[in-house]
Amino acid sequence: MKKKLYLVLIILLSWLTVPFIGKKDFKRFYPAALFMGFYVLIEGVIAEKNKWWTIKERFHPKLSGELPLVLGPFFAGSIWILKLTYSKPLLYLLLNGVVDAFFAYPFYTWFKKIGIWKLRRFSQMKLFMLFLLKSIFMYVFHLIFVDKKTISRLANGSKKTIMNKGEER
């Protein structure tokens, strides 16, 4: 019962920060966070089959063990990180690196200690690299599928550059 309480608290604490994101930024970045949440749930199924890790504590036996993390820190954290660093890719990678290292090392160690989650065929370094890869994937997803204005600006900017070079001749 105590373990489930930890999972509920993780979700609640994450969602208590969401009102501070702002409605406009929430609407702008939630599609990428939602996409990443679905991705993580699918990844959890693959991880179980390949025995990468074991999640012992679940809300319900038929629900994914990743669900509390997806509903809490992954969703809210993804929106926060995008809000704070979007259009600054190096800062985005740096902040994600710090957050991902936190999840892969002290957070995982705590979860292992209290008996919620245990890596099996995965090292903490592989977990960190997987988190970092997912953060890059989410950024690219947002850039290509959600933030069409940025893509349009980039495309129009390159057309103008080509036209300007043509006019110089």
N, CA and C of each residue as an Amber inpcrd file, in Angstrom:
protein
   507
   0.8260000  -1.2020000   0.0000000   0.0000000   0.0000000   0.0000000
   0.8640000   1.2580000   0.0000000   1.9610000   1.2190000   0.7500000
   2.8450000   2.3730000   0.8360000   3.4620000   2.6910000  -0.5370000
   3.7680000   1.6400000  -1.3000000   4.3590000   1.8400000  -2.6230000
   3.3720000   2.5370000  -3.5570000   2.1110000   2.1470000  -3.4960000
   1.0890000   2.7940000  -4.3310000   0.9370000   4.2610000  -3.9460000
   1.0790000   4.5550000  -2.6670000   1.0170000   5.9360000  -2.2060000
   2.1470000   6.7570000  -2.8290000   3.3420000   6.1790000  -2.9000000
   4.4610000   6.8690000  -3.5570000   4.1210000   7.1770000  -5.0140000
   3.5310000   6.2090000  -5.6860000   3.1770000   6.4020000  -7.0950000
   2.1290000   7.5020000  -7.2630000   1.1450000   7.5110000  -6.3870000
   0.1100000   8.5580000  -6.4300000   0.7390000   9.9230000  -6.1500000
   1.6270000   9.9890000  -5.1790000   2.2940000  11.2600000  -4.8440000
   3.1430000  11.7720000  -6.0060000   3.7990000  10.8710000  -6.7060000
   4.6110000  11.2750000  -7.8670000   3.7260000  11.9290000  -8.9220000
   2.5670000  11.3410000  -9.1460000   1.6330000  11.9100000 -10.1320000
   1.1100000  13.2590000  -9.6400000   0.6410000  13.2970000  -8.4020000
   0.0640000  14.5380000  -7.8580000   1.0660000  15.6780000  -7.8140000
   2.2710000  15.4000000  -7.3400000   3.2850000  16.4580000  -7.2600000
   3.6280000  17.0030000  -8.6450000   3.6720000  16.1240000  -9.6170000
   3.9480000  16.5780000 -10.9880000   2.8320000  17.4900000 -11.4880000
   1.5830000  17.0790000 -11.2470000   0.4470000  17.8570000 -11.7440000
   0.2310000  19.1490000 -10.9710000   0.7420000  19.2530000  -9.7580000
   0.6350000  20.5150000  -9.0260000   1.4500000  21.6220000  -9.6860000
   2.4320000  21.2550000 -10.5090000   3.2440000  22.2630000 -11.2020000
   2.6030000  22.7430000 -12.5010000   1.6910000  21.9490000 -13.0510000
   1.1150000  22.2350000 -14.3710000   0.4310000  23.6070000 -14.4680000
  -0.3300000  24.0670000 -13.4670000  -0.9450000  25.3970000 -13.6050000
   0.0640000  26.5300000 -13.8060000   1.3060000  26.3240000 -13.3980000
   2.3300000  27.3570000 -13.5500000   2.9320000  27.3760000 -14.9520000
   2.6030000  26.3880000 -15.7640000   3.1070000  26.3440000 -17.1390000
   2.4500000  27.4290000 -17.9820000   1.1810000  27.6560000 -17.7440000
   0.4230000  28.6200000 -18.5370000  -0.3730000  27.8950000 -19.6010000
  -1.5760000  28.3880000 -19.8350000  -2.5140000  27.7330000 -20.7570000
  -1.9550000  27.6740000 -22.1820000  -1.3830000  28.7780000 -22.6340000
  -0.8670000  28.8580000 -24.0000000   0.2610000  27.8410000 -24.2250000
   1.2120000  27.7990000 -23.2980000   2.3310000  26.8670000 -23.4410000
   1.8810000  25.4190000 -23.2590000   0.9180000  25.2000000 -22.3590000
   0.3980000  23.8500000 -22.1800000  -0.2070000  23.3550000 -23.4960000
  -1.0430000  24.1910000 -24.1140000  -1.6710000  23.8180000 -25.3830000
  -0.6270000  23.6030000 -26.4760000   0.4210000  24.3890000 -26.4460000
   1.4470000  24.2980000 -27.4800000   2.2590000  23.0080000 -27.3710000
   2.5700000  22.5940000 -26.1330000   3.5020000  21.4860000 -25.9590000
   2.8820000  20.1580000 -25.5460000   1.5940000  20.1400000 -25.1660000
   1.0330000  18.8690000 -24.7010000   0.9610000  17.7920000 -25.7890000
   0.7890000  18.1290000 -27.0960000   0.7640000  17.0340000 -28.0830000
   2.0620000  16.2220000 -28.1100000   3.1930000  16.8960000 -27.9950000
   4.4780000  16.1760000 -27.9830000   4.6130000  15.3390000 -26.7140000
   4.1700000  15.8810000 -25.5880000   4.2270000  15.1260000 -24.3330000
   3.2890000  13.9260000 -24.3840000   2.1340000  14.1020000 -24.9650000
   1.1660000  13.0130000 -25.1090000   1.7170000  11.9190000 -26.0290000
   2.2800000  12.3340000 -27.1410000   2.9040000  11.3850000 -28.0550000
   3.9930000  10.5890000 -27.3350000   4.8170000  11.2940000 -26.5680000
   5.9090000  10.6220000 -25.8580000   5.3650000   9.6690000 -24.8070000
   4.2600000  10.0260000 -24.1740000   3.6350000   9.1390000 -23.1910000
   3.2050000   7.8270000 -23.8280000   2.5650000   7.9140000 -24.9940000
   2.1770000   6.6930000 -25.7140000   3.4050000   5.8820000 -26.1100000
   4.4240000   6.5850000 -26.5420000   5.6700000   5.9130000 -26.9200000
   6.2590000   5.1510000 -25.7310000   6.2810000   5.7880000 -24.5680000
   6.8370000   5.1540000 -23.3690000   6.0060000   3.9310000 -22.9620000
   4.6950000   4.0140000 -23.1100000   3.8510000   2.8560000 -22.7870000
   4.1420000   1.6830000 -23.7240000   4.3320000   1.9670000 -24.9950000
   4.6790000   0.9100000 -25.9590000   6.0680000   0.3550000 -25.6280000
   6.9760000   1.2470000 -25.3030000   8.3190000   0.8320000 -24.9120000
   8.2680000  -0.0850000 -23.6840000   7.3500000   0.1910000 -22.7610000
   7.1970000  -0.6420000 -21.5680000   6.8060000  -2.0700000 -21.9110000
   5.9420000  -2.2240000 -22.9100000   5.5430000  -3.5630000 -23.3550000
   6.7620000  -4.2960000 -23.9280000   7.5360000  -3.5910000 -24.7400000
   8.7520000  -4.1720000 -25.3190000   9.7510000  -4.5190000 -24.2150000
   9.8860000  -3.6280000 -23.2390000  10.8270000  -3.8530000 -22.1290000
  10.4390000  -5.0840000 -21.3140000   9.1470000  -5.2690000 -21.0890000
   8.6920000  -6.4470000 -20.3430000   9.0110000  -7.7330000 -21.1070000
   8.7250000  -7.7390000 -22.4070000   8.9840000  -8.9260000 -23.2210000
  10.4730000  -9.2620000 -23.2610000  11.3110000  -8.2340000 -23.3290000
  12.7620000  -8.4430000 -23.4130000  13.4430000  -8.4690000 -22.0450000
  12.6530000  -8.3240000 -21.0020000  13.1510000  -8.3530000 -19.6220000
  14.2460000  -7.3040000 -19.3680000  14.0120000  -6.0940000 -19.9200000
  14.9410000  -5.0040000 -19.6740000  14.8300000  -4.5390000 -18.2330000
  13.5960000  -4.5000000 -17.7480000  13.3460000  -4.1190000 -16.3580000
  12.0510000  -4.7610000 -15.8990000  11.8610000  -4.7120000 -14.5950000
  10.6490000  -5.2500000 -13.9810000  10.0370000  -4.1640000 -13.1240000
   8.7620000  -3.9400000 -13.3110000   8.0380000  -3.0030000 -12.4580000
   7.1080000  -3.8410000 -11.6010000   7.4100000  -3.8630000 -10.3150000
   6.6890000  -4.7450000  -9.3940000   5.3890000  -4.1370000  -8.8930000
   5.3530000  -2.8460000  -8.7450000   4.1740000  -2.1810000  -8.1750000
   3.3850000  -1.5000000  -9.2740000   2.1210000  -1.8610000  -9.4010000
   1.2320000  -1.2950000 -10.4140000  -0.0640000  -0.8770000  -9.7350000
  -0.7680000   0.0480000 -10.3640000  -2.0850000   0.4270000  -9.8390000
  -3.0580000  -0.7370000  -9.9660000  -2.9290000  -1.4590000 -11.0470000
  -3.7940000  -2.6100000 -11.3230000  -2.9620000  -3.5970000 -12.1440000
  -3.1260000  -4.8960000 -11.9200000  -2.3070000  -5.8800000 -12.6470000
  -2.3710000  -5.7670000 -14.1680000  -3.4920000  -5.2820000 -14.7080000
  -3.6220000  -5.1860000 -16.1620000  -3.1140000  -3.8610000 -16.7300000
  -2.7620000  -2.9190000 -15.8560000  -2.2500000  -1.6300000 -16.3160000
  -0.7280000  -1.6650000 -16.3970000  -0.1930000  -0.8660000 -17.2890000
   1.2490000  -0.7720000 -17.4560000   1.9040000  -0.2520000 -16.1790000
   3.0550000  -0.8030000 -15.8650000   3.8220000  -0.3160000 -14.7190000
   4.3730000   1.0830000 -14.9320000   4.5250000   1.4730000 -16.1910000
   5.0400000   2.8040000 -16.5210000   3.9920000   3.8970000 -16.3720000
   2.7340000   3.4980000 -16.2460000   1.6320000   4.4670000 -16.2390000
   1.8070000   5.6010000 -15.2210000   2.1840000   5.3450000 -13.9680000
   2.3550000   6.4640000 -13.0320000   3.4450000   7.4480000 -13.4650000
   4.5030000   6.9320000 -14.0710000   5.5670000   7.8210000 -14.5430000
   5.1220000   8.6140000 -15.7630000   4.3720000   7.9550000 -16.6410000
   3.8730000   8.6350000 -17.8420000   2.8730000   9.7180000 -17.4540000
   1.9440000   9.3850000 -16.5660000   0.9220000  10.3550000 -16.1590000
   1.4920000  11.4950000 -15.3200000   2.5770000  11.2430000 -14.6490000
   3.1510000  12.2520000 -13.7590000   4.3650000  12.9460000 -14.3320000
   5.5540000  12.5440000 -13.9030000   6.7590000  13.3040000 -14.2520000
   7.0920000  13.3420000 -15.7370000   6.8310000  12.2820000 -16.5050000
   7.1630000  12.3310000 -17.9250000   6.2890000  13.3420000 -18.6550000
   4.9920000  13.3430000 -18.3750000   4.0940000  14.2650000 -19.0670000
   4.3670000  15.7100000 -18.6450000   4.2580000  15.9800000 -17.3610000
   4.4640000  17.3550000 -16.8790000   5.8900000  17.8280000 -17.1410000
   6.8570000  16.9460000 -16.8940000   8.2600000  17.3130000 -17.0980000
   8.5710000  17.6160000 -18.5470000   7.9780000  16.8600000 -19.4560000
   8.2010000  17.1070000 -20.8860000   7.7000000  18.4880000 -21.2910000
   6.5310000  18.8380000 -20.8030000   5.9750000  20.1600000 -21.1290000
   6.8410000  21.2630000 -20.5320000   7.2520000  21.0850000 -19.2810000
   8.1100000  22.0800000 -18.6410000   9.4210000  22.2730000 -19.4110000
  10.0550000  21.1660000 -19.7540000  11.3450000  21.2660000 -20.4530000
  11.1690000  21.9180000 -21.8200000  10.1290000  21.5380000 -22.5480000
   9.8780000  22.1840000 -23.8400000   9.6050000  23.6720000 -23.6540000
   8.8090000  24.0180000 -22.6600000   8.4860000  25.4270000 -22.3990000
   9.7550000  26.2450000 -22.1070000  10.6160000  25.6900000 -21.2830000
  11.8000000  26.4340000 -20.8410000  12.9140000  26.4940000 -21.8820000
  12.9420000  25.5270000 -22.8020000  14.1160000  25.4380000 -23.6750000
  13.8100000  25.3610000 -25.1640000  12.5350000  25.3660000 -25.5480000
  12.2370000  25.1700000 -26.9620000  12.8510000  26.2780000 -27.8000000
  13.3660000  25.9120000 -28.9460000  14.0960000  26.7530000 -29.8990000
  15.5220000  27.0440000 -29.4250000  15.9380000  26.3640000 -28.3630000
  17.3230000  26.4330000 -27.8780000  17.8150000  24.9880000 -27.7290000
  18.1460000  24.3190000 -28.8380000  18.4320000  22.8840000 -28.8100000
  19.5530000  22.4740000 -27.8520000  20.5980000  23.2750000 -27.7530000
  21.6880000  22.8930000 -26.8510000  21.2470000  22.9580000 -25.3890000
  20.4950000  23.9830000 -25.0370000  19.9620000  24.0860000 -23.6840000
  18.9790000  22.9440000 -23.4180000  18.1690000  22.6180000 -24.4200000
  17.2260000  21.5030000 -24.3160000  17.9660000  20.2060000 -24.0090000
  19.0300000  19.9310000 -24.7630000  19.8080000  18.7080000 -24.5290000
  20.4760000  18.7110000 -23.1610000  21.0000000  19.8530000 -22.7750000
  21.6650000  19.9530000 -21.4710000  20.6740000  19.7140000 -20.3300000
  19.5390000  20.3920000 -20.3710000  18.5420000  20.2180000 -19.3120000
  18.0090000  18.7860000 -19.2940000  17.7370000  18.2270000 -20.4760000
  17.2980000  16.8420000 -20.5290000  18.3660000  15.9060000 -20.0030000
  19.6070000  16.1780000 -20.3030000  20.7010000  15.3490000 -19.7880000
  20.7140000  15.3310000 -18.2710000  20.5200000  16.4920000 -17.6610000
  20.5030000  16.5870000 -16.1970000  19.2970000  15.8350000 -15.6320000
  18.1200000  16.0790000 -16.1910000  16.8950000  15.4300000 -15.7100000
  16.9610000  13.9180000 -15.9420000  17.4280000  13.5150000 -17.1150000
  17.5260000  12.0840000 -17.4270000  18.5320000  11.3860000 -16.5180000
  19.6270000  12.0550000 -16.2120000  20.6060000  11.4850000 -15.2750000
  19.9840000  11.3230000 -13.8960000  19.1730000  12.2860000 -13.4830000
  18.4800000  12.1860000 -12.1950000  17.5680000  10.9510000 -12.1650000
  16.7990000  10.7480000 -13.2430000  15.8960000   9.5990000 -13.3030000
  16.6640000   8.2810000 -13.3860000  17.7620000   8.2690000 -14.1270000
  18.5060000   7.0250000 -14.3300000  19.3470000   6.6330000 -13.1200000
  19.7010000   7.5880000 -12.2870000  20.5830000   7.2580000 -11.1610000
  19.8760000   7.3910000  -9.8070000  19.7680000   8.5810000  -9.2060000
  19.1630000   8.6010000  -7.8600000  17.6990000   8.1620000  -7.8210000
  16.8960000   8.5630000  -8.8010000  15.4780000   8.2020000  -8.7950000
  15.3170000   6.6890000  -8.9590000  16.0460000   6.1260000  -9.9280000
  15.9850000   4.6720000 -10.1130000  16.4730000   3.9500000  -8.8590000
  17.5560000   4.4020000  -8.2660000  18.1020000   3.7660000  -7.0660000
  17.0710000   3.7650000  -5.9430000  16.3440000   4.8690000  -5.7920000
  15.3010000   4.9530000  -4.7640000  14.1630000   3.9830000  -5.0730000
  13.7190000   3.9570000  -6.3340000  12.6500000   3.0320000  -6.7240000
  13.0710000   1.5800000  -6.5020000  14.3060000   1.2710000  -6.7880000
  14.8100000  -0.0910000  -6.5810000  14.8220000  -0.4180000  -5.0880000
  15.2720000   0.5390000  -4.2980000  15.3700000   0.3290000  -2.8490000
  14.0020000   0.0640000  -2.2130000  12.9660000   0.7810000  -2.6700000
  11.6490000   0.5840000  -2.0700000  10.8560000  -0.5310000  -2.7610000
  11.4540000  -1.1520000  -3.7820000  10.8530000  -2.3320000  -4.3960000
   9.8000000  -2.0760000  -5.4480000   9.9120000  -0.9720000  -6.1690000
   8.9340000  -0.6690000  -7.2120000   9.4460000  -1.0820000  -8.5930000
  10.7060000  -0.8470000  -8.8550000  11.2390000  -1.0090000 -10.1970000
  12.6410000  -1.5760000 -10.1130000  12.9960000  -2.4850000 -11.0120000
  14.3380000  -3.0530000 -11.0140000  14.7920000  -3.3020000 -12.4430000
  15.9820000  -2.8230000 -12.7540000  16.5760000  -3.0890000 -14.0640000
  17.0520000  -4.5380000 -14.0840000  16.8750000  -5.1830000 -15.2160000
  17.3120000  -6.5740000 -15.3310000  18.3860000  -6.7040000 -16.4040000
  18.0290000  -6.4940000 -17.6470000  18.9880000  -6.5970000 -18.7550000
  19.3600000  -5.2070000 -19.2690000  19.3380000  -4.2760000 -18.4090000
  19.5900000  -2.8830000 -18.7550000  20.4330000  -2.2810000 -17.6490000
  21.4570000  -1.5490000 -18.0160000  22.2570000  -0.8400000 -17.0080000
  21.6770000   0.5600000 -16.8240000  22.1010000   1.2310000 -15.7850000
  21.6410000   2.6020000 -15.5650000  22.1280000   3.5100000 -16.6950000
  23.3130000   3.2260000 -17.2180000  23.8350000   4.0260000 -18.3340000
  22.9660000   3.8360000 -19.5810000  22.5470000   2.6040000 -19.8560000
  21.6520000   2.3630000 -21.0000000  20.3140000   3.0550000 -20.7780000
  19.8480000   3.0460000 -19.5480000  18.5900000   3.7260000 -19.2220000
  18.7300000   5.2250000 -19.4810000  19.8260000   5.7980000 -19.0420000
  20.0990000   7.2180000 -19.2700000  20.1240000   7.5210000 -20.7760000
  20.8190000   6.6830000 -21.5330000  20.9090000   6.8990000 -22.9810000
  19.5380000   6.7580000 -23.6410000  18.7350000   5.8180000 -23.1810000
  17.3810000   5.6520000 -23.7120000  16.5340000   6.8960000 -23.4340000
  16.6170000   7.4130000 -22.2060000  15.8800000   8.6440000 -21.8660000
  16.3300000   9.8020000 -22.7480000  17.6250000   9.9380000 -22.9360000
  18.1500000  11.0340000 -23.7500000  17.7010000  10.8920000 -25.2080000
  17.7300000   9.6880000 -25.7220000  17.2760000   9.4330000 -27.0870000
  15.7940000   9.7860000 -27.2390000  14.9830000   9.4300000 -26.2390000
  13.5530000   9.7620000 -26.2890000  13.3370000  11.2650000 -26.2550000
  14.1650000  11.9810000 -25.5150000  13.9900000  13.4340000 -25.4600000
  14.3020000  14.0670000 -26.8220000  15.2860000  13.5430000 -27.5160000
  15.5980000  14.0350000 -28.8570000  14.4410000  13.7140000 -29.8040000
  13.9270000  12.5140000 -29.6880000  12.7950000  12.0660000 -30.4930000
  11.5880000  12.9810000 -30.2650000  11.3160000  13.3440000 -29.0140000
  10.1770000  14.2080000 -28.7030000  10.3760000  15.6080000 -29.3020000
  11.5890000  16.1400000 -29.2140000  11.8760000  17.4710000 -29.7520000
  11.6360000  17.4870000 -31.2630000  12.1470000  16.4740000 -31.9410000
  11.9790000  16.3790000 -33.3940000  10.4990000  16.2020000 -33.7390000
   9.7920000  15.3680000 -32.9790000   8.3630000  15.1850000 -33.2070000
   7.6380000  16.5250000 -33.1030000   7.9240000  17.2710000 -32.0420000
   7.2530000  18.5670000 -31.8630000   7.6010000  19.5160000 -33.0120000
   8.8470000  19.5490000 -33.3680000   9.2990000  20.4400000 -34.4360000
   8.6170000  20.1190000 -35.7650000   8.5410000  18.8520000 -36.1130000
   8.0120000  18.4570000 -37.4250000   6.4900000  18.4070000 -37.4690000
   5.8660000  17.8040000 -36.4600000   4.4320000  17.5490000 -36.5380000
   3.5600000  18.5770000 -35.8320000   4.1130000  19.2980000 -34.8860000
   3.2880000  20.2330000 -34.1170000   3.6200000  21.6750000 -34.4580000
   4.8740000  22.0140000 -34.4360000   5.2770000  23.4020000 -34.6440000
   5.5290000  23.6630000 -36.1320000   4.4700000  23.6930000 -36.9000000
   4.5740000  23.8670000 -38.3480000   5.0600000  25.2680000 -38.7220000
   4.8540000  26.2300000 -37.8230000   5.3160000  27.5920000 -38.0900000
   6.8370000  27.6210000 -38.2190000   7.5140000  26.8810000 -37.3520000
   8.9750000  26.8440000 -37.3960000   9.4410000  26.2310000 -38.7060000
   8.8110000  25.1430000 -39.0970000   9.1770000  24.5010000 -40.3590000
   8.9440000  25.4490000 -41.5300000   7.8030000  26.1710000 -41.5080000
   7.5050000  27.1310000 -42.5730000   8.5520000  28.2380000 -42.6160000
   8.9160000  28.7350000 -41.4220000   9.9320000  29.7900000 -41.3590000
  11.2580000  29.3040000 -41.9260000  11.6390000  28.0780000 -41.5650000
  12.8950000  27.5290000 -42.0700000  12.8320000  27.3640000 -43.5900000
  11.7280000  26.8540000 -44.0860000  11.5770000  26.6530000 -45.5240000
  11.5760000  27.9860000 -46.2650000  10.8320000  28.9600000 -45.7610000
  10.7860000  30.2760000 -46.4080000  12.1260000  30.9790000 -46.3180000
  12.8140000  30.8030000 -45.2130000  14.1310000  31.4050000 -45.0520000
  15.1220000  30.8620000 -46.0480000  15.0750000  29.5460000 -46.2900000
  16.0040000  28.9520000 -47.2520000  15.6380000  29.3620000 -48.6770000
  14.3260000  29.5340000 -48.9720000  13.9050000  29.9950000 -50.2990000
  14.3970000  31.4180000 -50.5330000  14.2650000  32.2710000 -49.5040000
  14.7100000  33.6580000 -49.6340000  16.2140000  33.7040000 -49.8540000
  16.9450000  32.8570000 -49.1520000  18.3970000  32.8280000 -49.3090000
  18.7660000  32.4260000 -50.7230000  18.0840000  31.4220000 -51.2560000
  18.3510000  30.9680000 -52.6220000  18.0020000  32.0710000 -53.6180000
  16.8570000  32.7520000 -53.4040000  16.4470000  33.8390000 -54.2990000
  17.4400000  34.9830000 -54.2320000  17.8910000  35.3410000 -53.0260000
  18.8400000  36.4270000 -52.8750000  20.1500000  36.1020000 -53.5630000
  20.6010000  34.8650000 -53.5010000  21.8380000  34.4840000 -54.1580000
  21.6610000  34.5490000 -55.6690000  20.4630000  34.1890000 -56.1350000
  20.1820000  34.2360000 -57.5720000  20.1660000  35.6720000 -58.0890000
  19.6910000  36.6110000 -57.2490000  19.6250000  38.0140000 -57.6390000
  21.0180000  38.6530000 -57.6760000  21.9390000  38.1020000 -56.8670000
  23.2830000  38.6830000 -56.8040000  24.0470000  38.4370000 -58.1110000
  23.6860000  37.3840000 -58.8310000  24.4200000  37.0280000 -60.0480000
  24.1480000  37.9910000 -61.1000000
